[in-house]
Amino acid sequence: MSTLVQSNTRALDSVVLAVVLTGFVASTYGFGVYLFANLVVDMRRDIGFGYTTVGVITGGAQIGFLLFSSVTSYISRFFEGWKISLVSTVMTSLALLGLSVSDNIWLSGALLILLGGCSASVYIPLAEIVTKGFSPGNRSRVMGLISSGTSYGVFINGLLVSFLTLHGGWRSIWLSAGLISVALCVAAWFLLRNLDAGQDRGFAAERSTSLDSHAPWLSRALYLTWAIAFLNGMALLPFQTYLAPFLRDELGVSVQDTGFIWTTIGAVGMASGFLVGWIADKIGVRASLAMCFLSAGLAAALVFSFNSLPLFYLAAFLFALAFYPIFGLVPSYIGQIVPVSRLTQAFGIANVLIGLGGVCGNFLGGFSKDLTGSFSTVYWVVALLLFVQCVMVFMLGKPAVTEGQRS
């Protein structure tokens, strides 16, 4: 009877931990990265700054993301992943609270750049935390759920903005976001501080044949995964960046329909991470990655090949079905080919490459538009890159940990 109670308690702790880690991403990405875009008009009116300043801040946030990705990859050799992630979420909470009282745009800008950096240092160690805290047969679905955290954060953003803008103003929205993040930190502290002890109890047999003692730190599969990560950023981020301008300015789609297309992406994204992660636990991460790249590639092909509103909604569905899971499946695969002690470092490098790919993709996409006068070339190239990644996935070796392993 006591064994059953302990098993149920562990299962409940695992569910709560998965929710809290998803909350980390919702807080750092949903609040820390995307909330500013919703509040910039009200903040400009009260504090007083121009859109050039907005550009400097958002560019600085991207630099912060790359810098923190590099630093996190390095310091992971000296600190446990859960400590890095938790401290970064605490910093996120303090920055969100700071934005609720700041009257100086440069102080606010510094806090927003810090939030951009923390979004990287929170997310990178999560692959290590999931590997230590969950059995192999559940890890992909947990990482998929976590990778969808951004969707939940953006959804909460919409609720906060809708209910608090008129009643409490933009400061109350930053304050609410900060308090939610603080509550997550408190819950995470009680769960994560016992993570290593739980690993000792629950995964001793797995560690006895673990990757730590047998697998090399660097391998052909890891280099290939890093290349895929770079192409992820180069293809997927411009898809998002230029979708609304392409639909509205070039194809004549109405503001309302464009908004609903984005809503479709968000709504599907809230479920796709866990769904595709569950599939990955059944059929393997490589097969699921190939499905995602194929889905996103078809979405890009639909966007540039047809000027049809129903097909744009289908493209949004196919893109959201792939976009959020991909960013959970990549660390899941890295966790199968890299020792736990090097996992945060390996995923940190992948995260830097995703960011660099996004910078290159967005720049080349804008340059292509100015050069050709159309975004169609952008989506043609994006589709090609995604289909190339689909082929690259089949070049990845079978990981030491059997794919589709059951818990």
matplotlib code that plots the C-alpha trace (Angstrom):
import matplotlib.pyplot as plt

x = [0.0, 2.8, 4.5, 1.4, 1.1, 4.8, 4.2, 1.1, 3.0, 5.9, 3.5, 1.8, 5.2, 6.1, 2.9, 3.4, 7.1, 6.1, 3.5, 6.0, 8.7, 6.1, 5.4, 9.1, 8.9, 5.5, 7.0, 10.3, 9.1, 5.4, 5.9, 9.6, 9.9, 6.4, 4.5, 6.5, 5.0, 1.5, 2.3, 4.7, 2.0, 0.9, 4.4, 5.4, 2.6, 3.5, 7.3, 8.0, 10.3, 10.4, 10.4, 14.1, 14.5, 12.1, 14.4, 17.5, 15.8, 14.5, 17.9, 19.6, 17.3, 18.4, 22.0, 21.2, 19.7, 22.9, 25.2, 23.2, 23.1, 26.9, 27.4, 24.9, 26.6, 29.9, 28.8, 26.8, 30.1, 30.2, 26.5, 23.6, 21.0, 18.1, 20.0, 20.7, 17.1, 15.7, 18.0, 17.2, 13.5, 14.0, 15.8, 13.0, 10.5, 12.5, 12.8, 9.1, 8.4, 11.0, 9.2, 6.0, 7.6, 10.2, 9.8, 13.0, 13.0, 16.7, 16.2, 13.2, 15.3, 18.0, 15.4, 13.9, 17.4, 17.9, 14.6, 15.8, 18.9, 17.0, 14.8, 17.8, 19.4, 16.0, 15.3, 18.7, 19.0, 15.5, 16.7, 19.0, 16.2, 13.8, 16.4, 17.0, 13.4, 11.4, 11.7, 12.8, 9.3, 7.9, 10.6, 9.7, 6.1, 7.3, 9.7, 7.0, 4.7, 7.4, 8.2, 4.5, 4.9, 5.3, 1.8, 0.3, 2.3, 1.0, -2.5, -2.2, -0.8, -4.0, -6.1, -4.0, -4.0, -7.8, -8.7, -6.1, -5.3, -8.4, -8.6, -5.1, -2.9, 0.2, 2.1, -0.5, 0.1, 3.9, 3.1, 0.7, 3.2, 5.9, 3.8, 2.8, 6.5, 7.4, 4.8, 6.3, 9.7, 8.5, 6.8, 9.9, 12.2, 10.4, 10.3, 13.8, 15.9, 15.1, 15.7, 19.1, 17.9, 14.9, 17.3, 19.3, 16.2, 14.4, 17.1, 19.9, 19.5, 19.4, 22.5, 24.4, 24.3, 24.0, 25.5, 27.8, 30.1, 30.0, 29.0, 31.5, 30.9, 31.2, 29.9, 28.9, 25.2, 25.7, 27.4, 24.6, 22.0, 23.8, 23.5, 19.8, 19.4, 21.0, 18.7, 15.8, 16.4, 17.1, 13.8, 11.3, 11.9, 11.6, 8.4, 6.9, 8.5, 7.3, 4.0, 1.8, 3.5, 3.3, -0.4, -1.4, 0.8, 1.4, -1.5, -4.2, -5.5, -7.5, -6.3, -9.0, -8.2, -4.5, -5.3, -7.4, -4.6, -2.2, -4.8, -4.9, -1.1, -1.4, -4.3, -2.8, 0.5, -1.0, -1.7, 0.8, 3.9, 2.5, 0.7, 3.8, 6.0, 3.6, 4.0, 7.8, 7.7, 5.9, 7.7, 10.9, 12.3, 13.9, 10.7, 8.7, 11.3, 11.0, 7.2, 7.5, 9.9, 7.6, 4.6, 6.3, 7.7, 4.3, 3.0, 5.6, 4.8, 1.1, 1.9, 4.0, 2.1, -1.5, -3.4, -6.3, -7.6, -8.6, -5.2, -3.6, -5.5, -4.3, -0.7, -1.1, -2.3, 0.5, 3.1, 1.9, 1.7, 5.5, 6.9, 6.5, 7.3, 10.5, 12.0, 11.2, 12.3, 15.8, 16.8, 15.1, 17.3, 20.4, 19.6, 19.7, 23.2, 25.0, 26.0, 23.8, 26.8, 27.3, 23.6, 23.2, 26.4, 25.4, 21.9, 23.4, 25.5, 22.4, 20.5, 23.2, 23.0, 19.2, 19.6, 22.3, 20.2, 17.2, 19.4, 20.7, 17.3, 15.5, 18.2, 18.3, 14.5, 14.3, 17.1, 15.3, 12.1, 14.0, 15.8, 12.9, 9.9, 8.2, 8.2, 7.5, 11.2, 11.5, 8.9, 10.2, 13.7, 12.1, 10.2, 13.4, 15.4, 12.7, 12.7, 16.5, 16.3, 13.8, 16.4, 19.1, 17.1, 17.4, 21.2, 21.1, 22.3, 20.2, 20.7, 22.2, 18.9, 16.3, 13.8, 10.2, 11.3, 8.4, 8.4]
y = [0.0, 2.4, 1.6, 2.6, 5.8, 6.7, 5.9, 8.1, 10.9, 10.7, 10.8, 13.9, 15.5, 14.8, 16.4, 19.5, 19.7, 19.6, 22.3, 24.5, 24.1, 25.0, 28.0, 28.9, 29.2, 31.0, 33.5, 34.1, 34.0, 34.9, 37.7, 38.6, 38.5, 39.1, 41.3, 44.4, 44.4, 44.5, 47.4, 49.5, 52.0, 52.7, 52.9, 55.3, 57.6, 57.7, 57.5, 59.1, 57.4, 56.8, 53.6, 53.9, 53.3, 50.3, 48.9, 49.4, 47.6, 44.7, 44.3, 44.4, 41.7, 39.5, 40.2, 39.4, 36.1, 35.1, 36.3, 34.4, 31.3, 31.3, 32.0, 29.4, 26.8, 27.6, 27.8, 24.6, 22.8, 24.3, 24.6, 22.2, 23.0, 23.4, 26.1, 28.1, 27.8, 28.8, 31.7, 33.0, 32.8, 34.7, 37.4, 37.4, 37.9, 40.9, 42.4, 42.1, 43.8, 46.4, 47.3, 47.9, 50.8, 52.2, 55.7, 55.8, 54.2, 53.3, 51.5, 49.8, 49.0, 47.4, 45.3, 44.2, 43.2, 41.3, 39.5, 38.6, 37.0, 35.2, 33.6, 31.7, 30.9, 29.5, 27.3, 25.8, 23.8, 22.4, 19.5, 18.4, 18.9, 16.8, 14.0, 13.8, 14.2, 12.1, 8.5, 8.0, 7.1, 10.5, 12.9, 13.9, 14.7, 16.8, 18.7, 19.2, 20.6, 22.9, 24.1, 25.1, 27.3, 30.4, 29.9, 29.7, 32.8, 34.8, 33.6, 34.9, 38.1, 38.6, 38.1, 40.5, 43.1, 42.7, 43.0, 45.3, 47.9, 49.9, 49.2, 49.2, 50.4, 48.9, 48.9, 46.6, 44.1, 44.0, 43.7, 40.8, 39.0, 39.5, 38.1, 35.0, 34.4, 34.7, 32.1, 29.8, 30.3, 29.3, 26.2, 25.3, 25.6, 23.0, 20.6, 21.1, 21.1, 17.4, 16.6, 14.9, 12.9, 11.8, 10.8, 8.7, 6.8, 6.5, 6.3, 4.2, 1.4, 3.8, 5.6, 2.3, 2.0, 5.7, 7.9, 9.5, 6.5, 5.3, 8.0, 10.5, 14.2, 15.2, 13.1, 13.3, 13.2, 16.2, 18.2, 17.4, 18.3, 21.7, 22.3, 21.5, 23.9, 26.7, 26.0, 25.9, 29.5, 30.5, 29.0, 29.1, 32.6, 34.5, 32.5, 34.2, 37.6, 38.2, 36.3, 39.3, 41.8, 39.2, 38.5, 42.1, 44.3, 42.0, 39.6, 41.9, 39.9, 41.9, 42.9, 40.8, 37.7, 38.1, 38.3, 35.2, 33.4, 34.3, 33.2, 29.8, 29.5, 30.2, 28.0, 25.0, 25.6, 25.3, 21.6, 20.6, 20.5, 17.8, 16.0, 15.6, 14.9, 12.1, 10.8, 11.1, 8.9, 6.2, 6.3, 8.1, 11.6, 11.4, 10.3, 13.1, 15.7, 14.6, 14.9, 18.4, 19.6, 18.2, 19.9, 23.3, 23.0, 22.3, 25.4, 27.6, 26.1, 26.9, 30.5, 31.3, 29.1, 30.2, 33.3, 31.6, 32.4, 28.8, 27.6, 30.3, 28.9, 25.4, 26.8, 28.3, 25.0, 23.0, 25.6, 25.6, 21.8, 21.8, 25.0, 24.5, 20.8, 21.3, 23.3, 20.5, 17.6, 19.0, 19.0, 15.7, 14.2, 15.9, 14.3, 10.9, 11.3, 13.5, 12.7, 14.4, 16.2, 17.9, 18.2, 21.9, 22.8, 21.0, 22.5, 25.9, 25.8, 24.7, 27.6, 30.1, 28.6, 28.9, 32.6, 33.2, 31.4, 33.6, 36.8, 35.6, 34.5, 37.7, 39.9, 37.9, 37.9, 41.6, 42.1, 39.7, 41.7, 45.0, 43.3, 41.5, 43.5, 40.3, 38.0, 35.0, 34.3, 34.2, 31.5, 29.5, 29.4, 28.7, 25.7, 24.4, 24.7, 22.8, 20.0, 19.9, 19.5, 16.7, 14.8, 15.7, 14.1, 10.7, 11.1, 11.3, 8.1, 6.0, 7.2, 5.0, 5.3, 3.4, 5.7, 5.2, 3.7, 3.1, 4.3]
z = [0.0, 0.9, -2.4, -4.2, -2.3, -3.0, -6.7, -6.9, -5.0, -7.5, -10.4, -9.0, -8.4, -12.0, -13.3, -11.1, -12.2, -15.9, -15.3, -13.4, -16.1, -18.7, -16.6, -16.7, -20.5, -20.3, -18.0, -19.7, -23.3, -23.0, -20.5, -20.8, -24.6, -26.1, -23.5, -24.4, -27.9, -26.4, -24.1, -26.1, -27.2, -23.7, -22.4, -25.1, -24.2, -20.5, -20.5, -23.9, -26.4, -30.2, -32.3, -32.9, -29.2, -29.5, -32.2, -30.1, -27.2, -29.2, -30.9, -27.6, -26.3, -29.2, -28.3, -24.7, -25.8, -27.7, -24.9, -22.2, -24.4, -24.7, -21.0, -19.9, -22.1, -20.3, -16.7, -17.0, -16.4, -12.9, -11.8, -12.0, -14.6, -12.3, -10.3, -13.5, -14.7, -11.3, -10.7, -14.3, -13.5, -10.3, -12.3, -14.8, -11.9, -10.5, -14.0, -14.6, -11.2, -12.0, -15.2, -13.3, -11.4, -13.9, -15.2, -17.2, -20.7, -20.5, -17.2, -18.7, -21.8, -19.7, -17.9, -21.3, -22.5, -19.3, -20.0, -23.5, -22.0, -19.3, -21.8, -23.1, -19.7, -18.4, -21.4, -22.1, -18.8, -19.1, -21.2, -18.4, -15.8, -17.9, -18.4, -14.7, -13.5, -16.0, -17.3, -20.9, -22.1, -21.0, -21.8, -25.4, -24.4, -21.4, -23.6, -26.1, -23.4, -22.2, -25.7, -26.0, -22.9, -25.1, -26.4, -22.9, -21.9, -24.9, -24.2, -20.6, -22.0, -24.0, -20.9, -18.8, -21.5, -22.0, -18.3, -16.8, -19.5, -18.8, -15.1, -13.8, -16.7, -18.2, -14.9, -13.3, -16.2, -15.6, -11.9, -12.4, -14.7, -12.1, -9.3, -11.4, -12.1, -8.4, -7.5, -10.1, -8.5, -5.1, -6.4, -8.5, -5.5, -3.5, -6.5, -8.0, -4.9, -4.5, -8.2, -7.7, -4.8, -6.9, -9.7, -7.3, -6.3, -9.6, -12.3, -10.7, -13.2, -16.1, -15.0, -14.7, -18.5, -19.0, -21.7, -19.1, -19.0, -22.6, -25.2, -26.5, -25.8, -29.4, -32.3, -35.9, -34.8, -32.5, -35.2, -37.6, -34.9, -34.4, -38.2, -38.0, -35.1, -37.2, -40.1, -37.7, -36.8, -40.4, -41.7, -38.9, -37.4, -40.8, -41.5, -38.4, -38.9, -42.4, -42.4, -41.4, -43.8, -46.7, -46.1, -45.5, -47.7, -50.6, -50.8, -49.5, -46.6, -44.2, -40.7, -39.1, -41.1, -40.5, -36.8, -36.9, -38.8, -35.9, -33.4, -35.2, -34.8, -31.1, -30.4, -32.3, -30.6, -27.2, -27.9, -30.5, -28.3, -26.0, -28.8, -31.0, -27.9, -27.1, -30.6, -30.3, -27.2, -29.2, -32.6, -31.9, -31.9, -35.4, -37.1, -35.3, -36.3, -39.9, -39.7, -38.2, -40.9, -43.6, -42.0, -41.8, -45.3, -46.7, -44.7, -46.4, -49.8, -49.3, -48.4, -51.5, -54.0, -53.5, -52.6, -50.9, -47.4, -46.5, -47.5, -45.4, -42.4, -43.3, -43.5, -40.1, -38.7, -40.3, -39.1, -35.5, -35.5, -36.2, -34.8, -31.1, -31.0, -33.0, -30.2, -27.7, -30.0, -30.7, -27.0, -26.6, -29.3, -27.9, -24.5, -26.2, -27.7, -25.1, -21.5, -18.9, -17.6, -21.0, -21.9, -21.0, -22.7, -25.9, -26.0, -25.1, -28.3, -30.2, -28.8, -29.9, -33.4, -33.5, -32.5, -35.2, -37.7, -36.9, -37.2, -40.6, -41.8, -40.8, -42.4, -45.6, -45.7, -45.5, -48.0, -50.4, -50.1, -50.9, -53.8, -55.4, -54.2, -52.9, -49.9, -52.1, -52.5, -48.7, -48.3, -51.3, -49.7, -46.2, -47.7, -49.4, -46.1, -44.2, -46.7, -46.6, -42.8, -43.3, -45.3, -42.7, -40.0, -41.7, -41.6, -37.8, -36.2, -33.9, -30.4, -27.7, -25.7, -27.7, -29.3, -28.4, -25.1, -22.7, -19.1]

ax = plt.figure().add_subplot(projection="3d")
ax.plot(x, y, z, "-o")
ax.set_aspect("equal")
plt.show()
